[in-house]
Structure formats: structure tokens, C-alpha cells
Amino acid sequence: MGARTHVIVTLIALLVQTGGAFGGDILRLSGQFLTGIGFLCSGIIFKSPDVTKVRGLTTSAVIFYCGVVGITIGLGLYVETIIVTLVVLFFLYDPLKFEKSHRSMKRRKSNERNNFK
């Protein structure tokens, strides 16, 4: 999935949210939209014949995120959207640093537990 898909999902979410403000039930429209995006995202996740590999989880999560961004912008939650976007971008563009620190924390906790035995 490319950038066009992400932009289209975000803009459709924005239209759904702002369109609901003009005569529709905003919560119901948002819920139905997110259900549809969840269905789209589930089709992106692939499990290879080798049971240990699953692909498309990050792409699926980012598309779902784009849908939520459109909804939050439609609600007028600009500051919250910017903050969450910066956090998501940090984890998308620097995942190795995060994963390495997470693994080292797990190792430290495991070592601490083993030392107490």
C-alpha cells in the first residue's frame, strides 16, 4: 500500500466526520467507518506458509491510524492529532532503536529474575 492509499483513507475519514456534522449521527458514522477500515486492514495482513512469519501488520496499523487521523481532524482535535502523529512517525522511522532498547530491558528483567532464584 502506498502513500495514495493512506491519503485517500485519511480524506475519506475527514469527509465522513465533517459530513456527519451536517445532519448525520457522528458517532455511528465514525464507528461504521472504522469497522470498514478494520476489514480493509485485515485483508492486508498475510501469513506465509511458514507459520513464524506474518507480514503487513505495520501497513495495516498505519492505514487504520490514517482513518483515525481523518476522524480526529474532522472533530477539530488538531493538537492531539499532531502529537500522536509525531509519536507514530518516531516509531515508524526509528524502529530499530526502540526495539533494541526494548530487548535490552527484557534481558535485564530476565537476568534480575534469574539472580533472585
Secondary structure as the mmCIF struct_conf table of DSSP 4:
data_model
#
loop_
_struct_conf.conf_type_id
_struct_conf.id
_struct_conf.beg_label_comp_id
_struct_conf.beg_label_asym_id
_struct_conf.beg_label_seq_id
_struct_conf.end_label_comp_id
_struct_conf.end_label_asym_id
_struct_conf.end_label_seq_id
HELX_RH_AL_P HELX_RH_AL_P1 ALA A 3 GLY A 20
TURN_TY1_P TURN_TY1_P1 ALA A 21 GLY A 23
BEND BEND1 GLY A 24 GLY A 24
HELX_RH_AL_P HELX_RH_AL_P2 ILE A 26 SER A 42
TURN_TY1_P TURN_TY1_P2 GLY A 43 ILE A 44
STRN STRN1 PHE A 46 LYS A 47
BEND BEND2 PRO A 49 ASP A 50
TURN_TY1_P TURN_TY1_P3 VAL A 51 THR A 52
STRN STRN2 VAL A 54 ARG A 55
HELX_RH_AL_P HELX_RH_AL_P3 LEU A 57 LEU A 75
TURN_TY1_P TURN_TY1_P4 GLY A 76 GLY A 76
HELX_RH_AL_P HELX_RH_AL_P4 TYR A 78 TYR A 93
BEND BEND3 ASP A 94 ASP A 94
HELX_RH_AL_P HELX_RH_AL_P5 PRO A 95 PHE A 116
#
